[in-house]
Amino acid sequence: MVLWPQCASWDDERMEHLVFFFLALCEVLFLSERMWAYLGNSLRLWRRNKTLRNDQRSPTGCPGSQAGGREDLGGAAPRPDPEGLARGNPGFPSNRAGASPNPPPQRLRQPLGMPLQVSDYSWQQTKTAVFISVPLRGVCVRDADVFCTENYLKVNFPPFLFEVFLYAPIEDESSKAKIGNNTIIFTLHKKEAAMWDTLSVSGADKEMMQRIREKSILQAQERAKEVTEAKAAARREDQKYTLSVMMKIEEEERKKIENMKENERIKATKELEVWKERQRKAEEQKRFQREEKSHQQEKQLEEERKKLKHKSLTRNSASRNLATKGRNSENIFFEKLKEDSIPAPRSVGSIQISFTPRAFPTALRESQVAEEEEWLHKQAEAQRAMDTDIPELCDLKEEEKNPEWLKEKGNTLFATENYLAAINAYNLAIRLNNKIPLLYLNRAACHLKLKNLHKAIEDSSKALELLTPPVAVNANARMKAHVRRGTAFCQLELYVEGLQDYEAALKIDPSNKIVQNDAEKIRNIIQGTELKC
């Protein structure tokens, strides 16, 4: 009995010590019980071996006891053999009424070291089943080994052995064995529904018993082999089925991924088409606005021409009237004026002539006047197109709101290899004025340094779009845009598109050796003679 301590409260440490003490006490009691059982079994085995040694030293044998086949554990009488126990057991089937035991005249001695045959078993039967009860004699259940075929049953639990050669075949697959309470109970189902005369076959000699044992072992081995092969075949089938299921799952996943890719591609294509349509409509709207503006300008010019023409007509009519009035007075003094109006000879000198300066370096006969005028008009519009309604511009200085100042700032940052800061400067300048092509061109160079190849292609394309019409002033910028876009295409391994841009750059500047060498390298890559751009 455990006395609980008289305290108001229990803490966790005391409770833990108490639990450990209780578990240790239980373990000691359990080990003591197992130790006493082991000592008892060892004592019984020692007494049996001593009896066997006394039996071998005795010159004559003694027939077995007739009291149920149990051995005498004392030292006065020798231990009977198992066959004598079977013959003396009234519960053994061969000793029942109608059986002929035919005992041999002399019992066989049990050699030292041989297993002890169990004879104190009991059995019962019905037309369809046989029930056998075999005592384990204090042997541990884990040490019992059961072997059963259709004609043979053996239980080996050292040092004891139970062996029986069955009277008729049984269904060994459906038969059962139940171990408990130091007893093994067999339930053997007969193949043919009939009552047996005895449990074991009668008249079996040693050779017949050996043949039955060997046949049973071969049958068991064949059955085990068949079971192993069946399990292996089932395992292979399971593996094949699992593999097929996994392949189906992977195929479904692959199809699912392909469908997702196809859907994304279709979605991206649709979005690109929509974007192109918007760009086309925006270009048409811009062109319509330009045409409308030019039409209005033409109207204004026409009206100004009419006004100037009207003024010139009015001035000419006034001069005619004055000429008519002066003609009459001229006739009066004609002779006198004729004499006085003879001019003196002109003196020798040089006349300075100043020509109107041109904005383009090409001669007038080689220049495209319409394109040049359109380019100048676009540049003037770009300088006037300022978006100062951006919320972020409230905290900036006046000079920081100038796109040209921001462009120069970005160029300085690019020269110091601070490409991200340069991109930020170009971004703010583009938000202020998105009509200046050099902003996109310089930002494309930054993206190219940072390996943002798709953004570099977009900015180069936007710069080429703004560098129209193609004139001599923007030739260098157009050449750089083509080279940068071609470089981005080559780094994306789109060599055909990159070669097209380099060839376009060579059309603008055919004498550029660097562009020529790069174009030749791209051609060699396309033809397979080099590996990198």
Secondary structure, DSSP 8 states (H G I E B T S, - for coil): -------S---HHHHHHHHHHHHHHHHHHHHHHHHHHHHHHHHHHHHHHHHHHHHHHSSS------STT----SSSS----HHHHHHH-TTSGGGSTT------SS-----TTS-EE----EEEE-SSEEEEEEE-TT--GGG-EEEE-SSEEEEEETTEEEEEEBSS-EEEEEEEEEEETTEEEEEEEESS----S-SB-SS--HHHHHHHHHHHHHHHHHHHHHHHHHHHHHHHHHHHHHHHHHHHHHHHHHHHHHHHHHHHHHHHHHHHHHHHHHHHHHHHHHHHHHHHHHHHHHHHHHHHHHHHHHHHHHHHHHHHHHHHHHHHHHHHTHHHHHHHT-----------------SSSS-TTTS-HHHHHHHHHHHHHHHH------GGGGGS-TGGG-HHHHHHHHHHHHHTT-HHHHHHHHHHHHHH-TT-HHHHHHHHHHHHHTT-HHHHHHHHHHHHHHS-S--STTHHHHHHHHHHHHHHHHHTT-HHHHHHHHHHHHHH-TT-HHHHHHHHHHHHHHHTS-S--
